[in-house]
Amino acid sequence: MSLTYQIILIGALMGVFAIVAGRVSSRLGAPVLLVFLGLGMLAGDDGLGIRYDDVTGAYFVCSVALAVILFDGGLRTQRSTFAVAGRPALVLATVGVAITAGIVAVAAWAMFGTPPAGALLIGAIVASTDAAAVFFLLRLQKLEIARRVASTLEVESGLNDPMAIFLTLLAIELVGARDMTILGGIATFTLQIGGGALIGWVGGRAIFALVNRLELSAGLYPVLVMASVLTVFAGAQLLGTSGFLAVYVAGFVLGNERHRASQLILRFNDGIA
């Protein structure tokens, strides 16, 4: 019983710290992620000695958090942004991620003697842009970037996860000495991209219809949207497609439609993301 209250206490304190640290970091112009990275290092094995090795729990929390962040990014991406940066962002999210993974793989092989398959796995893991960091930095008022560059970074950070996931799965297959044909790899990649985009578009239209047709208390609209977004994310993942791309597309669809709860949803997502 006491463990439950300890978890609640630590979680609540971290929530308060996140808000305060976010305010301080925005004034300093530094990503709040660096603050949490430093805090984790301080509290970990080499610091205070706190050991956390629950991979399942970490995966669950991080997946939900990234889904919320990507949905918020899609929600704020306008059609005009895609018109300006769609093509370069797609190239960076696919070819760029593959090149980055290749460079890191070669470095891991040459410097540390990592076997080629393992080196590719390392490269695939670090190849994609961190969407949370990109969206946070782009919102800093002191950060002045040309509109085309900012739009390209924003769109690319929301689209590159499927490519990184595909490369990671390919590397895992190679590490496990399993046979993966070229056609099989292309089919997996197509399913991730095409399926995720399709489910995201259908999900976004469904969420838009729910928001416009249901008469609810004002405070319930953001909750309805968030629950629907996580439904889209989990459903896409269970179907073997990219849930991360699906929620980004769903956010993009909803954000570019006029509906009764636009400001409520934007404010809620601004806080929770």
Secondary structure, DSSP 8 states (H G I E B T S, - for coil): -HHHHHHHHHHHHHHHHHHHHHHHHHHHT--HHHHHHHHHHHHSTTTT------HHHHHHHHHHHHHHHHHHHHHT--HHHHHHHHHHHHHIIIIIHHHHHHHHHHHHHHHH---HHHHHHHHHHH-S--HHHHHHHHT-TT----HHHHHHHHHHHHHSHHHHHHHHHHHHHHHTT----HHHHHHHHHIIIIIHHHHHHHHHHHHHHHHHH----TTHHHHHHHHHHHHHHHHHHHTTS-HHHHHHHHHHHHHTS--TTHHHHHHHHHHH-
